[in-house]
Amino acid sequence: MEQAIKNSFDFSNYLEKAKASIEIALDESLGPEEPEELRKAMRYSLLAGGKRLRPILCLAACELAGGDPQNAIPTAVALEMIHTMSLIHDDLPSMDNDDLRRGRPTNHKVFGDAVAILAGDALLTRAFEMVSLRSPNVPASRLIKVVGELSLVAGAPGLVGGQVVDLKSEGKKVDLETLEFIHLHKTGALLNACVICGALISGAEDNLLHALRKYAKGIGLAFQIIDDILDVTASSEVLGKTAGKDLLADKTTYPKLLGLSESKKRAEALVSDAKEALKPWGKASAPLLALADYITKRDR
């Protein structure tokens, strides 16, 4: 059945169209912020390209729940703003100390640490504006739930808490449980929010939300495992960011704990379980199934 769904779904075309709509919305989301340096710093990172996997997951989940993906675009943009904020802040010298992101100098290398921090802050707060003030076709009761999800993912229960544990774990022996705590609160938390927020925009029922949380947990961990694998197998030119930086920072990764072969098997098993959770929705889940496969087969 899954193969039949794949054969009838043009994922490349879907991805191209969804990404194009997201790029337009991102460009239109930033107005004439002042001072001009702040506006440039925000746009520099937000419009730097990338796979746009997170906002596309939001649109796909909205569609699966029976809604119009156009209604989820402001929320999808908000999620990409939060993601971009996390990248700007993670790259800072006091965090992961990286000089390269998406093939270009990181934000703080261009605008300085202070403006980079403030640009990240501005994107984070603009994300809540996108949801609460720029989603005219979505009932307020649904938007409140979305705001709640975004608050959780952006704060101590999500990205912030995960980053603290990540920083505290550098140079230390970390077990698999701690490693997965970090990634479920960073990569995993944000991917979960993307999927759940898209479904909430459409007023999804509890059974679908439960299945989507299982799906998101699987793809979230799988995404990070593949990131860890690529960090040691791909070049900086291919990745668009500094390769081997986890090794240099003496971070515990999945390949370090499990080896490359077992890490790859674990990612594939997680994706398989994630797709299984959406089996009851059949052909309607085709975009999310294809996105799950895309995660394990990407090369950057």
N, C-alpha and C positions, 0 to 999 in steps of 0.2 A: 504493500500500500504506500509506504513512504517513497519508494522509487517512482511509483506512478505520479505521486504529487510533485516530485522533483521534475519529472519529464514534462509536466504540463505547466510549469512555472518558470518564467524567464527571469531568473534572478539578476542577471547582468543589467537588463533593462530596468528592472525595479530599482536596483541600487543606484543606477545613473540618474533616474528621474527624482528619486527621493533626495539624493545628495544635492542635485541642482536646486531643488526647492528650499533646502536647508541653507545653502550658500546665499541665496537671495535674501532669505529672512534674516540671516546673521548680519549681512551688510546693511540691511534697513533698520536693524535693532539699535544701532548706535547713532544718536543724533549729534548736534553741535555741542558736545561737552566742552566745558572750559575749566581750566586752561587747555590750550591746544595740545600741550605735551601729554596731558593725561589722556585725551582722546586718541592721540597717535599710539600711545602705549597700549591702550585697550584694544584698538583695532589691529595693532601689530600681531598680537597673540591670538585674538579671536578669529581673525581672518587668515591665519597662517596655513590653512588647508588641513589635511588629515583625512582619515577615513569617514569621519562623522558617524561612526557606528552608534554612538549613544543617542543622538537625536533620532536616528533612523529606527532604532529599537522602540523609541517612544511612539513614533508614527505607526509602526507595525502593530504594536500592542493595542493602540487605539482602534485600529481597523479590525483586529481580531475580536475586540469587544463590541463590534457593531457600530462604531462611530465614524464620523468623517475625519480623516487624518488632518485636514486643513484646520480643524478646531484645536488640534494638539500642537500646531507649529509654535505658538508662543511658549508653550511649556517645553517643547523640544529645544528651542533656542535657549531657554533658561538653563536647562540641563547642560548644554554645551558651554554656557557661560561659567557654570560652577566647575565643570571639568577644566576649562581653561584657567580659571583662578587657581585650581589645585596644581596645575602644571607650572604656572608662574611662580607660585610659592615653593613648590618642591624643588625647583631649580636653583633657588637662592643659595648663596654660600653657607648660610647657617643651617640649611636643610641637606639636600642631596648634592649641592655644589656642582651644577652642570653648566657647560658653556654652549651646548648645542641642543636645539629642539626643532623638529620638523625641517631639518636641513639648514637652519639659520641660527645666528647667535641668539641665545636666550634673552628674555625680556630685560633682565637686570644688566646684561652686558651692553645693551643698547641704551637703556634709559636710566641706569643706576638702580641700586637696591631700593631706595626710598620710593621712587616713582613706580617701580615694579610691584612693590607691596601694595601701594595705593591703587594701582590699576587692577590688581587682583581683588582688592576690597570693593572697588567700584563695580566690577563685573558680578561679584557675589550679590551685592544689593540690587543691581539692575535685574538679576534673575527673578527676584521676588516681585519686582515691578512688572516684568513680562507676564507673569502668571496672574497677578491680582488686578492689574490695570489694563492689560492689552489682550485679554481673552474674552471679547464681548459676546461670543456665542455659547459660552459654557456657563451653566448655572453656578451661582455663588457657593452652593453647598458642596459641589464637586471641587471647586477651586480651593476651598478651605482645606480639604483633604490633601490636595496636591501640595499646598503650602506646608502642611504638616510633614509630608514625606521629604520635601526639600530641606526643611529645618533639621530633620533627623540626619539626613545624609551629609549635610554640610557642617554639622556640629560634632560635639564630643561622641555621640553614639555612632558616628560614621567616619568621615575623612579625618577630622582632627584627632580623634582617639586613636585611629589606626596609625596615623603619622607619628604620634608620640611613641607608641610601642615600637614602630619601625626604627625610629631614631635611637631609642634606648637599647635596641637589640644589635646594633652595629658592633662588630668585633666580638660578639658573644656567641656561645653555642646555643642555638635555638632549635627546639623540637618542632615536629610537624604541626602540633596543635597550635603553638604560638604563631608559626608562620601563616597558618590558615586564618587565625584570628586577625592578623595584620591585613591580609588580602580581602577577607570578608568585610572588613571595615573601611577599606580603601577602594580598590577596583571593584570588588563585589558589591559594596554598598551603593556605589553610583550606578552600576548596571542594573541593580535591583530597582532603584528609584526610577530609572528611565522606563523600564517595563511597566512598573506599577502605576506611575503617573500617567502614562499613556492610556492604560486601562481605566483609571479613575475618571479621566476626561470623558470617557464614554459611559460612565456609570456601570462598570462591570460588576457582576454579582460575585458573591464570596467564593463560589467554587472555582471560577476562573481566576480570581485573584490568588487563591491558594496554589493553583497549578502554575501560575506565572511566577510566583515566588520560588517555587521549586526549580523552574526553568532558569530563572535569573541567578540563583545560587550556583547552579551547575555551570552556566556559561561564564559567570564571574570568576570562579576559581580556574576554569579552563583557560580563560583569557590571560590570567596572570602566569599560569604555568608556561604557556606559549611565549609570553614576554620574557620569562626567565630563560627559556631555551634559546630564543633569538639573541638574547644579551651575550651569549657565549658562542653562538654559531654564525651570526650575521655581522657584516661590517657596519661602521658608522655611516657610510655613504648610503647603504641600503636602508638602514633603520631611520636615518634622519636625526638621530641622537647619538650620544656617545656610547659606543659598544663597550662591553666589559666593565662598565662603571660599578656594577654590583660586586664584582670580584675585587676591584680596587678598594671599595669601601668596606670590604670584608663582611658583606651581608650574606645571611643565609638565604638560599634560593632552593627551588624544587630540584634542579639538577644536582646541587650540592648535597642535598639530603637523600635523593632517590636515584640519581644518575639520569642521563639523558633519555635512555630507552624507557625506563619506568615512568619518568615524568610524562613522556609522550603518551604512553598507555593510559596514565591517569587522566590526562586531558581528554582523550578520546572516550573514556568511560563516563566522565562527567557530562560531556556533550550528549552522549547516548541517553543518559538518565534525564537530562534536561528535555530532550526531544520527546521522550516517552511521556513526560508529564502533560504534553499538549496533544497527545494522540487522540483523545476524545473529540477534538475540534477539527480533525480531518483536514480538508483542503484549505480551510480558512486560516490554518496555522502555517501555510507554506512559507511566507516571508520570514517568520521567526525560526522555522526549521532551517531554512537556507542560511540565515544569519548565524545560527549556532555552528553550522559546518564551516562557514567562512572564518570563524574565530580560530579553529584548529588548523586550517589550511593556509592561513596568511603567512607571508614571508617578511613582514615588517610591522 
